Amino acid sequence: MVRVIMGQKGTGKTKLMIDMINAAVDNEHGNVVAIAHNSKLNYKISYKVRVVDTSDYKIANYDNLKGFLYGLYASNYDLTHVFIESLNKLVPTVGNEDVEPFLDWLEEYSQQSGIKFTVSISENAALASEGVRKYFMPEFMGTQV
């Protein structure tokens, strides 16, 4: 399962993500990982969550990110949920045309691995393609647009 939280800066995406991460670590029977491009999540989430700061890695494109996620799972088969904070800051891209194929791949990988993925994207949700919108969390639509 892939869920997307999308909205412009200041719309509460990070706070929502932090609440969801802390709830997941309390309610799921496995390991929870948070991936971010900096360490701002370290001090706001449970110590039980593994936080990966990707600023230490050179993730140049979505193929690199896919390899990173494969490696993460290969090193820990007990993963139940991966949270990706600010996807468009994590992977430098031009435009959004490659986001939709990545989310489709992520959904397929989720089905194969059993890992849930929650992704935040710092962009205007009103400009999202239908392919990206299909991953929006309906219960949080009010915070996305």
MARKOL-946783 format. One line per 10 residues: number of its first residue (from 1); for each residue x, y, z of N, C-alpha, C. Coordinates in nm, 2 decimals. Example, Ala and Ser with C-alpha at 12.3 -4.5 7.8 and 13.67 -1.06 7.14 Angstrom:
<pts>
1	1.32 -0.57 0.78 1.23 -0.45 0.78 1.32 -0.33 0.78 ~ 1.28 -0.22 0.71 1.37 -0.11 0.71 1.29 0.00 0.79
</pts>
This chain:
<pts>
1	0.08 -0.12 0.00 0.00 0.00 0.00 0.09 0.12 0.00 ~ 0.06 0.22 -0.09 0.13 0.34 -0.09 0.03 0.45 -0.07 ~ 0.06 0.55 0.02 -0.02 0.66 0.05 0.07 0.79 0.03 ~ 0.00 0.89 -0.02 0.08 1.01 -0.05 0.01 1.13 0.03 ~ 0.09 1.21 0.10 0.05 1.33 0.16 0.12 1.44 0.08 ~ 0.04 1.53 0.02 0.09 1.63 -0.07 0.04 1.76 -0.04 ~ 0.12 1.86 -0.04 0.08 2.00 -0.01 0.20 2.09 -0.01 ~ 0.18 2.22 -0.02 0.29 2.31 -0.03 0.35 2.33 0.11 ~ 0.46 2.39 0.12 0.53 2.42 0.25 0.43 2.49 0.34 ~ 0.43 2.44 0.47 0.35 2.51 0.57 0.21 2.45 0.58
11	0.18 2.34 0.51 0.04 2.29 0.52 0.03 2.18 0.62 ~ 0.13 2.15 0.70 0.12 2.05 0.80 0.16 1.91 0.77 ~ 0.23 1.89 0.66 0.27 1.76 0.61 0.36 1.69 0.71 ~ 0.46 1.76 0.76 0.56 1.70 0.84 0.50 1.66 0.98 ~ 0.42 1.75 1.03 0.35 1.71 1.16 0.26 1.59 1.14 ~ 0.19 1.59 1.04 0.11 1.47 1.01 0.19 1.34 0.99 ~ 0.30 1.36 0.92 0.39 1.24 0.90 0.45 1.20 1.04 ~ 0.49 1.29 1.12 0.54 1.25 1.26 0.44 1.18 1.34 ~ 0.32 1.23 1.34 0.21 1.16 1.41 0.19 1.02 1.36 ~ 0.19 1.00 1.22 0.17 0.87 1.16 0.28 0.78 1.19
21	0.41 0.83 1.19 0.52 0.75 1.23 0.51 0.70 1.37 ~ 0.48 0.78 1.46 0.47 0.74 1.60 0.36 0.65 1.62 ~ 0.25 0.66 1.55 0.13 0.57 1.56 0.17 0.43 1.51 ~ 0.25 0.43 1.39 0.29 0.31 1.33 0.38 0.23 1.42 ~ 0.47 0.29 1.49 0.57 0.22 1.57 0.49 0.16 1.69 ~ 0.39 0.22 1.74 0.31 0.17 1.85 0.21 0.06 1.81 ~ 0.16 0.06 1.68 0.06 -0.03 1.64 0.10 -0.14 1.55 ~ 0.21 -0.13 1.49 0.25 -0.24 1.39 0.35 -0.33 1.46 ~ 0.35 -0.46 1.41 0.44 -0.56 1.46 0.55 -0.59 1.37 ~ 0.64 -0.49 1.37 0.76 -0.50 1.28 0.84 -0.37 1.29
31	0.93 -0.35 1.21 1.02 -0.23 1.21 0.97 -0.12 1.12 ~ 0.98 0.00 1.17 0.94 0.12 1.10 1.06 0.20 1.07 ~ 1.07 0.25 0.95 1.18 0.33 0.90 1.13 0.46 0.85 ~ 1.20 0.57 0.88 1.17 0.70 0.83 1.29 0.75 0.74 ~ 1.27 0.78 0.62 1.37 0.83 0.53 1.35 0.98 0.51 ~ 1.45 1.06 0.53 1.44 1.20 0.51 1.58 1.25 0.46 ~ 1.57 1.37 0.40 1.70 1.43 0.34 1.78 1.51 0.45 ~ 1.73 1.51 0.57 1.80 1.57 0.68 1.76 1.51 0.81 ~ 1.81 1.54 0.92 1.78 1.47 1.04 1.68 1.55 1.13 ~ 1.59 1.63 1.07 1.50 1.70 1.15 1.39 1.61 1.22
41	1.37 1.49 1.17 1.28 1.40 1.23 1.33 1.33 1.36 ~ 1.46 1.33 1.37 1.53 1.26 1.48 1.47 1.29 1.62 ~ 1.45 1.41 1.64 1.41 1.46 1.78 1.26 1.46 1.80 ~ 1.18 1.42 1.70 1.04 1.44 1.71 0.96 1.30 1.71 ~ 1.04 1.20 1.68 0.97 1.06 1.67 1.03 0.97 1.77 ~ 0.97 0.86 1.79 1.01 0.76 1.88 1.15 0.71 1.86 ~ 1.22 0.68 1.96 1.35 0.62 1.95 1.35 0.48 1.88 ~ 1.23 0.42 1.87 1.22 0.29 1.81 1.22 0.29 1.66 ~ 1.21 0.41 1.60 1.20 0.42 1.46 1.35 0.44 1.41 ~ 1.38 0.37 1.30 1.51 0.39 1.24 1.50 0.51 1.14
51	1.57 0.61 1.17 1.57 0.73 1.08 1.70 0.73 0.99 ~ 1.67 0.73 0.86 1.78 0.73 0.76 1.79 0.87 0.70 ~ 1.90 0.93 0.72 1.93 1.07 0.66 2.00 1.05 0.53 ~ 1.93 1.07 0.42 1.99 1.05 0.29 2.09 1.15 0.24 ~ 2.10 1.26 0.32 2.20 1.36 0.28 2.34 1.30 0.28 ~ 2.36 1.18 0.35 2.49 1.11 0.35 2.51 1.03 0.23 ~ 2.41 1.01 0.15 2.41 0.93 0.03 2.39 1.02 -0.10 ~ 2.43 0.97 -0.21 2.41 1.04 -0.34 2.30 0.97 -0.41 ~ 2.18 1.01 -0.38 2.06 0.96 -0.45 2.03 1.05 -0.57 ~ 2.08 1.02 -0.68 2.07 1.12 -0.80 1.94 1.11 -0.87
61	1.87 0.99 -0.86 1.74 0.97 -0.94 1.66 0.86 -0.88 ~ 1.55 0.83 -0.94 1.46 0.73 -0.88 1.51 0.59 -0.89 ~ 1.59 0.56 -0.99 1.66 0.43 -0.99 1.75 0.41 -0.87 ~ 1.82 0.51 -0.83 1.91 0.51 -0.71 1.82 0.48 -0.59 ~ 1.71 0.55 -0.58 1.62 0.54 -0.47 1.56 0.39 -0.46 ~ 1.53 0.34 -0.58 1.48 0.20 -0.58 1.58 0.11 -0.52 ~ 1.71 0.12 -0.57 1.82 0.04 -0.52 1.84 0.06 -0.37 ~ 1.82 0.18 -0.32 1.83 0.21 -0.18 1.72 0.13 -0.10 ~ 1.60 0.13 -0.15 1.49 0.07 -0.09 1.51 -0.09 -0.09 ~ 1.56 -0.14 -0.20 1.59 -0.28 -0.21 1.69 -0.32 -0.10
71	1.79 -0.24 -0.09 1.90 -0.27 0.01 1.84 -0.26 0.15 ~ 1.76 -0.16 0.18 1.70 -0.15 0.31 1.62 -0.27 0.35 ~ 1.54 -0.33 0.25 1.46 -0.45 0.28 1.55 -0.57 0.29 ~ 1.66 -0.58 0.21 1.75 -0.69 0.21 1.82 -0.70 0.35 ~ 1.84 -0.59 0.41 1.91 -0.59 0.54 1.81 -0.61 0.66 ~ 1.68 -0.60 0.63 1.58 -0.61 0.74 1.45 -0.66 0.69 ~ 1.42 -0.79 0.69 1.30 -0.85 0.64 1.18 -0.82 0.73 ~ 1.20 -0.76 0.85 1.10 -0.73 0.94 1.04 -0.59 0.92 ~ 1.07 -0.53 0.81 1.01 -0.40 0.78 0.86 -0.41 0.76 ~ 0.79 -0.32 0.82 0.64 -0.32 0.80 0.60 -0.19 0.74
81	0.67 -0.08 0.76 0.63 0.05 0.71 0.75 0.14 0.69 ~ 0.76 0.20 0.57 0.86 0.30 0.54 0.80 0.43 0.51 ~ 0.84 0.53 0.58 0.79 0.67 0.55 0.90 0.75 0.48 ~ 0.86 0.81 0.37 0.96 0.89 0.29 0.91 1.04 0.30 ~ 0.99 1.12 0.37 0.96 1.26 0.39 1.02 1.34 0.28 ~ 0.93 1.42 0.22 0.97 1.52 0.11 1.04 1.45 0.00 ~ 0.97 1.37 -0.07 1.02 1.29 -0.19 1.10 1.38 -0.29 ~ 1.04 1.50 -0.32 1.10 1.58 -0.42 1.22 1.66 -0.37 ~ 1.25 1.65 -0.24 1.38 1.70 -0.19 1.48 1.59 -0.18 ~ 1.43 1.47 -0.16 1.52 1.35 -0.15 1.58 1.32 -0.28
91	1.50 1.33 -0.39 1.55 1.29 -0.52 1.54 1.42 -0.61 ~ 1.65 1.47 -0.65 1.64 1.59 -0.73 1.59 1.56 -0.87 ~ 1.48 1.62 -0.90 1.41 1.60 -1.03 1.37 1.73 -1.10 ~ 1.35 1.72 -1.23 1.31 1.84 -1.30 1.16 1.81 -1.34 ~ 1.07 1.89 -1.28 0.93 1.86 -1.31 0.88 1.74 -1.23 ~ 0.76 1.69 -1.26 0.70 1.58 -1.18 0.67 1.46 -1.27 ~ 0.72 1.46 -1.39 0.67 1.35 -1.48 0.73 1.21 -1.43 ~ 0.83 1.21 -1.35 0.89 1.08 -1.31 0.83 1.04 -1.17 ~ 0.75 1.12 -1.11 0.70 1.08 -0.98 0.59 0.97 -0.99 ~ 0.50 0.99 -1.09 0.40 0.89 -1.10 0.45 0.75 -1.13
101	0.55 0.73 -1.23 0.60 0.60 -1.25 0.67 0.54 -1.12 ~ 0.74 0.63 -1.04 0.80 0.58 -0.92 0.69 0.53 -0.82 ~ 0.59 0.61 -0.81 0.48 0.56 -0.71 0.42 0.43 -0.76 ~ 0.40 0.42 -0.89 0.35 0.29 -0.94 0.44 0.17 -0.91 ~ 0.57 0.20 -0.93 0.67 0.09 -0.89 0.66 0.07 -0.74 ~ 0.65 0.17 -0.66 0.65 0.15 -0.52 0.53 0.07 -0.48 ~ 0.41 0.09 -0.54 0.29 0.01 -0.51 0.32 -0.13 -0.55 ~ 0.38 -0.16 -0.66 0.41 -0.30 -0.70 0.51 -0.36 -0.60 ~ 0.61 -0.29 -0.56 0.71 -0.34 -0.46 0.64 -0.36 -0.33 ~ 0.55 -0.28 -0.29 0.47 -0.29 -0.16 0.40 -0.42 -0.17
111	0.33 -0.45 -0.28 0.26 -0.58 -0.29 0.35 -0.70 -0.28 ~ 0.47 -0.69 -0.34 0.56 -0.80 -0.33 0.62 -0.82 -0.19 ~ 0.66 -0.71 -0.13 0.73 -0.72 0.00 0.65 -0.72 0.12 ~ 0.52 -0.66 0.11 0.44 -0.65 0.22 0.46 -0.53 0.31 ~ 0.55 -0.44 0.26 0.58 -0.31 0.32 0.48 -0.21 0.29 ~ 0.44 -0.13 0.38 0.35 -0.01 0.35 0.45 0.11 0.34 ~ 0.41 0.20 0.25 0.49 0.32 0.22 0.40 0.44 0.23 ~ 0.45 0.54 0.31 0.38 0.67 0.31 0.48 0.77 0.27 ~ 0.44 0.85 0.17 0.53 0.95 0.10 0.47 1.09 0.12 ~ 0.56 1.18 0.15 0.51 1.32 0.15 0.58 1.39 0.03
121	0.51 1.48 -0.03 0.56 1.55 -0.15 0.53 1.70 -0.12 ~ 0.63 1.78 -0.13 0.61 1.93 -0.11 0.58 2.00 -0.24 ~ 0.46 1.99 -0.28 0.41 2.05 -0.41 0.26 2.08 -0.39 ~ 0.21 2.16 -0.48 0.07 2.20 -0.48 -0.01 2.08 -0.53 ~ -0.09 2.02 -0.44 -0.16 1.90 -0.47 -0.26 1.92 -0.58 ~ -0.31 2.04 -0.60 -0.40 2.07 -0.71 -0.34 2.05 -0.85 ~ -0.21 2.05 -0.85 -0.14 2.03 -0.98 -0.10 1.88 -1.00 ~ -0.13 1.79 -0.91 -0.09 1.65 -0.92 -0.17 1.59 -1.04 ~ -0.10 1.49 -1.10 -0.17 1.41 -1.21 -0.26 1.32 -1.14 ~ -0.36 1.26 -1.23 -0.45 1.16 -1.18 -0.38 1.04 -1.13
131	-0.26 1.01 -1.19 -0.18 0.89 -1.15 -0.12 0.91 -1.01 ~ -0.09 1.03 -0.97 -0.04 1.06 -0.84 -0.16 1.07 -0.74 ~ -0.27 1.13 -0.78 -0.39 1.15 -0.70 -0.45 1.02 -0.65 ~ -0.43 0.91 -0.73 -0.49 0.78 -0.68 -0.42 0.73 -0.56 ~ -0.31 0.78 -0.52 -0.24 0.74 -0.39 -0.27 0.84 -0.28 ~ -0.34 0.95 -0.30 -0.38 1.04 -0.20 -0.45 0.97 -0.09 ~ -0.43 1.01 0.04 -0.50 0.96 0.15 -0.64 1.03 0.16 ~ -0.75 0.96 0.14 -0.88 1.03 0.14 -0.91 1.09 0.27 ~ -0.87 1.03 0.38 -0.90 1.09 0.51 -0.83 1.22 0.54 ~ -0.73 1.25 0.46 -0.65 1.37 0.48 -0.66 1.47 0.36
141	-0.76 1.45 0.28 -0.77 1.53 0.16 -0.78 1.68 0.19 ~ -0.83 1.72 0.31 -0.85 1.86 0.34 -0.71 1.92 0.37 ~ -0.61 1.85 0.40 -0.48 1.91 0.43 -0.39 1.91 0.30 ~ -0.44 1.84 0.19 -0.35 1.83 0.08 -0.37 1.94 -0.03 ~ -0.49 2.00 -0.03 -0.51 2.09 -0.14 -0.51 2.23 -0.08
</pts>
